[in-house]
Amino acid sequence: GADTPAPERLRAGINLGSWISQYQSRKEPHFDTRVRERDLEQIARWGMDHVRLPIDYDFFEEPGKPGVYREERL
């Protein structure tokens, strides 16, 4: 009805994907700091209201064990 608030919608976003798979080593020291809070603040200042995060299963899964995830990387 008229008193029902409109659902929140994703209006404008940015893709942060594909950078994980571009590295030769999965032990790159900058993985913990690749996207920082200040980066997200800048994205918000640009008018974006969401980000699309990359998912690279080779980084998160145990080698040779599909579906078994490394807890420290989640």
N, C-alpha and C positions, 0 to 999 in steps of 0.2 A: 503494500500500500504506500500511501504518500509519506508515512512516517518511517518507512524502512530505508536505512541508509544504503547508498549505492555501494556495491562491492569495490574494494580497492583493486585497481588495475595497474598492470605494468605499462608504463607509458613510453619510456625511453631507456635504453640500456646499452651496455658495451660488452663485447666478448673478450675475455681474458685468456681464451684457450690457445692450445697448441704449443705453448712454450716449453712444457715439460718434456715432450717427445723430441725436442730439438737438441738435447744435450747427449753427449757420448756417455757420460758417467752419471749414475743415479746418486752419487755421493757428492754432488755439487753443493758447496757450503751455503750458497745463497737461497736454497729452496725454502728455508724458514723465513726469509725476508724478501722474497721476490715481489710480493704485493704487500705494501705496508699500509697502515691506517691513513697516513697522509695521502697516499695514492687514492684511496677510496673517498677521502674528503674532497680531493680535486675532482674526481669523477662526479660527485654530488654537485659541486659548484658548476660543472658543465651542464647540469640539469638532468643528469641520469638518475633514475630511481631504482635500478637493479644492475647486477653484473652477472654474466654467465661464466661459471667457473670451469676450468678444464678438468677432465677426468682421463687419466692415462693409467690403464689397469696394470701395465708393466711396472709402474712405480709403486702401486699399492698392494699388488699381489705377491705372494711368496713365489720365487722362481720355480717353475715346473709344477705348481699346485694351484690350478685355476679355482677361484672362489675362496681361497684361503688368504686372508688379508693381514698385512703387517699393522698391528695396532698402533705402533708409534708413528705411522704415516697417515692415519685417519684423522 
